[in-house]
Each structure stands twice: as structure tokens, then as C-alpha cells.
Amino acid sequence: MSEQQFRTVAFGGFHKQDVLNYVETSSRQHREKVAVLNRDLEEARKAASEAEKKAADAAVREEELSARAEALAAELKEKSDALDAIRAELEEKTARLVRVEEELSAAQSRLSRSEADAEAYAGVKDRVAGIELDAHYRAQAVQAEAEKKARETREQVGQWLTRVEAGYDRLRTDVDATISHASGELERVARSLEHITAEFAEHDTALEKLLQVCREGEPPKAPTPLTEE
């Protein structure tokens, strides 16, 4: 602040009106300065309050996302268990298919033996002809039954495998999408918390400066008038 120049009078020191003008001007400037500081302080408090609210909202959001992540983990475990059960069932179906194929092979072997036996007795006219015909019919019936059973089993297993593959693909897609979404949300919340923490630090510094200015901004005192010698 520049030094104030006062006019002097013959008696009593400084000019009274100059002193009064100086006191009034200094007081007005001080009030304006305090008003500005109060305004800045109020804005800083509002900003800090908003930052606190954002931090609280972010904390709530983080809790919700954590709960969602736990639920997704439980759901993933449940679906994994279901997939394990499906795989076990697939192994059982495959084993059944192998047994049916073995039965078909055994039936074909029996058919071959029956045809060989029929050919061995081809020289016997009446009885052997009847035996051959009967054996042939039995062999054909056994083969037809075995082939039908194998064909039905293959069709059932094929349909079941198609359903299992489709269900597995849907399950895998849902799990991948859910994990990706939860990961993105957690990263966004982490960035938001870092930004809010930085804002708090900036607001704390600004508040300290404003308080320091308020403590140092006392109104100036008028100079002491000269005494008459």
C-alpha cells in the first residue's frame, strides 16, 4: 500500500478531513477485500461439499460393483458346476454309445457264424434247409435290431451334443460379457476416486490460503497526528 500523504494544519497536526477520508477509504477497501475472501471461501466450501458428495457416491457405487462382482463370481461358479455335470453326462453317453457299437459288432459276428453254420449244412436237404432259413431269419432280425438301436443311440447322442455345444457357447458368451462389464466399471470408479482425491488436495490448499489471508487482512490504522510544540 502506498504511503498516504496528509495535509497539515496550523494547529492539531494533520488535516482532519484527510484523515477521515483515509480511514473511510481503508475501511471500505478492507470490507471489499473481506467480502471477496468470504465469497471465495464459500465457493471453496461448496466445491469441497460437492467433492465429498461425489466421493460418497463413488463409494456407494464401488460397494454396488463389489456386490455385483461377488454375485457374478457365484453365478460363474454355479454355471461352471453345471458345465462339469454336462461333461460328466456326455462321458456317460459316449460310454453307452461305445457299448452299443460293441453289441452291434458282436451281433455281426454272430451273424457271420450263423451264415457259416448254414453253409456247412447246405447238403442236408429238408432239415438243413429249414435250419438255414431259420438261422438266416434270426441273424437278420438280430442285425436289424442292433443296427436300429445303434442308429437311434447315435441320433440321440448327436442331438444331445448339439444342445450341449449351443448351451456352452451361450454360457461362455454371457460370462465373458459380464466379466468385461464389471472390469470396466471398476476401472472407471478407480479413476473417479483418483480424480476426487486430487480435487480434495487442491481444495485443502486453497482453503488454507484463504484462511491465512483472512487472518492477515486486518483493517489499517490511521496515523497518529503530530502534536503542537
C-alpha positions in Angstrom: 0.0 0.0 0.0 1.4 3.4 -1.0 2.1 5.9 1.8 -0.8 8.3 2.4 0.0 12.0 2.3 -1.9 14.2 4.6 -2.2 17.9 4.6 -1.3 19.6 7.9 -3.0 22.4 9.7 -1.5 25.2 11.8 -2.9 23.7 15.0 -3.6 20.0 15.7 -1.4 18.0 13.3 -2.9 16.5 10.1 -5.9 17.8 8.3 -9.0 16.2 9.9 -10.9 15.6 6.6 -7.9 13.9 5.0 -7.6 11.6 8.0 -11.3 10.8 7.9 -11.2 10.2 4.1 -8.3 7.9 4.5 -9.9 5.9 7.3 -13.2 5.6 5.3 -11.3 4.5 2.1 -9.2 2.0 4.0 -12.3 0.6 5.8 -14.2 0.3 2.5 -11.3 -1.4 0.8 -10.9 -3.8 3.7 -14.6 -4.6 3.7 -14.5 -5.3 -0.1 -11.4 -7.5 0.4 -13.1 -9.4 3.2 -16.3 -9.8 1.1 -14.2 -11.2 -1.8 -12.4 -13.6 0.5 -15.7 -14.7 2.1 -17.1 -15.3 -1.3 -14.1 -17.3 -2.4 -14.3 -19.2 0.9 -18.0 -20.0 0.4 -17.3 -21.2 -3.2 -14.4 -23.3 -1.9 -16.7 -24.8 0.8 -19.4 -25.6 -1.8 -16.8 -27.2 -4.1 -15.5 -29.3 -1.1 -19.1 -30.3 -0.3 -19.7 -31.4 -3.9 -16.4 -33.3 -3.9 -17.4 -35.1 -0.7 -20.8 -36.0 -2.2 -19.1 -37.3 -5.3 -16.7 -39.3 -3.1 -19.7 -40.7 -1.2 -21.5 -41.6 -4.4 -18.4 -43.2 -5.8 -18.0 -45.3 -2.6 -21.6 -46.4 -2.8 -21.1 -47.3 -6.5 -17.9 -49.2 -5.6 -19.8 -51.2 -3.0 -22.6 -52.0 -5.5 -20.0 -53.1 -8.1 -18.2 -55.2 -5.5 -21.5 -56.9 -4.6 -22.3 -57.3 -8.3 -18.8 -58.8 -8.8 -19.4 -61.3 -5.9 -22.8 -62.3 -7.4 -21.2 -62.8 -10.8 -18.5 -64.9 -9.3 -21.1 -67.1 -7.6 -23.1 -67.3 -10.8 -19.9 -68.2 -12.7 -19.2 -71.0 -10.2 -22.7 -72.3 -10.5 -22.5 -72.3 -14.3 -19.1 -74.0 -14.1 -20.6 -76.7 -11.9 -23.4 -77.1 -14.4 -20.9 -77.4 -17.2 -19.0 -80.1 -15.2 -22.2 -82.0 -14.8 -22.9 -81.8 -18.5 -19.4 -83.1 -19.3 -19.9 -86.0 -17.0 -23.2 -86.8 -18.7 -21.5 -86.5 -22.1 -18.9 -89.1 -21.0 -21.6 -91.4 -19.8 -23.5 -91.1 -23.1 -20.2 -91.7 -25.0 -19.6 -94.8 -23.0 -23.1 -96.0 -23.8 -22.5 -95.4 -27.5 -19.3 -97.5 -27.3 -21.2 -100.4 -25.6 -23.9 -100.2 -28.3 -21.3 -100.4 -31.0 -19.7 -103.4 -29.3 -23.1 -105.1 -29.1 -23.5 -104.4 -32.9 -20.1 -105.9 -33.6 -21.0 -109.0 -31.5 -24.3 -109.3 -33.4 -22.5 -109.1 -36.7 -20.1 -111.8 -35.5 -23.0 -114.0 -34.5 -24.5 -113.4 -37.9 -21.3 -114.4 -39.6 -21.1 -117.6 -37.5 -24.8 -118.4 -38.3 -24.2 -118.0 -42.0 -21.2 -120.2 -41.8 -23.2 -122.9 -40.0 -25.9 -122.6 -42.5 -23.5 -123.1 -45.3 -21.9 -126.2 -43.6 -25.3 -127.9 -43.6 -26.2 -126.9 -47.1 -26.0 -130.6 -48.3 -28.8 -131.7 -46.0 -32.0 -131.1 -47.9 -35.1 -130.7 -45.8 -33.8 -130.3 -42.2 -30.7 -128.3 -43.1 -32.8 -126.0 -45.4 -35.1 -125.3 -42.5 -32.3 -124.7 -40.1 -30.5 -122.4 -42.6 -33.7 -120.4 -43.2 -34.4 -120.1 -39.5 -30.8 -119.1 -38.7 -30.8 -116.6 -41.5 -34.1 -115.0 -40.3 -32.7 -114.9 -36.7 -29.5 -113.4 -37.9 -31.3 -110.8 -39.9 -33.6 -110.0 -37.0 -30.6 -109.6 -34.6 -28.7 -107.5 -37.1 -31.7 -105.3 -37.8 -32.4 -104.8 -34.1 -28.8 -104.0 -33.3 -28.5 -101.6 -36.2 -31.7 -99.8 -35.3 -30.6 -99.5 -31.7 -27.2 -98.1 -32.7 -28.8 -95.7 -35.1 -31.2 -94.4 -32.5 -28.4 -94.0 -30.0 -26.2 -92.1 -32.4 -29.1 -89.8 -33.3 -29.9 -89.2 -29.6 -26.2 -88.5 -28.7 -25.8 -86.2 -31.8 -28.9 -84.2 -30.8 -27.7 -84.0 -27.2 -24.2 -82.9 -28.2 -25.7 -80.2 -30.4 -27.7 -78.8 -27.4 -24.7 -79.0 -25.1 -22.5 -77.1 -27.5 -25.1 -74.4 -28.0 -25.7 -74.1 -24.3 -21.9 -74.0 -23.6 -21.4 -71.2 -26.2 -24.2 -69.1 -24.7 -22.8 -69.7 -21.2 -19.3 -68.7 -22.3 -20.6 -65.5 -24.1 -22.7 -64.4 -21.0 -19.8 -65.0 -18.6 -17.3 -63.1 -20.9 -19.7 -60.2 -21.3 -20.4 -60.0 -17.6 -16.7 -60.1 -16.5 -15.8 -57.4 -19.2 -18.6 -55.1 -17.9 -17.7 -55.5 -14.3 -14.0 -54.9 -15.0 -14.8 -51.7 -17.0 -17.0 -50.3 -14.2 -14.3 -51.0 -11.5 -11.7 -49.2 -13.6 -14.0 -46.2 -14.1 -14.7 -46.0 -10.3 -10.9 -46.2 -9.6 -10.2 -43.3 -12.0 -13.0 -41.3 -10.5 -11.7 -41.8 -6.9 -8.2 -40.7 -8.0 -9.7 -37.5 -9.6 -11.7 -36.8 -6.4 -8.7 -37.2 -4.2 -6.7 -34.8 -6.3 -9.6 -32.3 -6.1 -9.7 -32.6 -2.3 -6.0 -31.9 -2.1 -6.4 -28.8 -4.3 -9.4 -27.5 -2.2 -7.5 -28.1 1.1 -4.6 -25.9 -0.2 -7.0 -23.2 -1.4 -8.8 -23.1 2.0 -5.5 -22.8 3.9 -4.5 -19.9 1.7 -7.9 -18.2 2.1 -7.8 -18.6 5.9 -4.2 -17.2 6.0 -5.3 -14.2 4.0 -8.3 -13.6 6.3 -6.1 -13.8 9.4 -3.6 -11.4 7.9 -6.2 -8.9 6.4 -6.8 -6.6 9.5 -8.0 -3.1 8.7 -5.2 -0.4 8.6 -4.9 2.0 11.5 -4.9 5.8 10.9 -1.6 7.6 11.5 -1.1 9.4 14.8 -1.4 13.2 14.3 1.5 15.5 15.1 1.4 17.3 18.4 1.9 21.0 18.6 5.2 22.0 20.1 
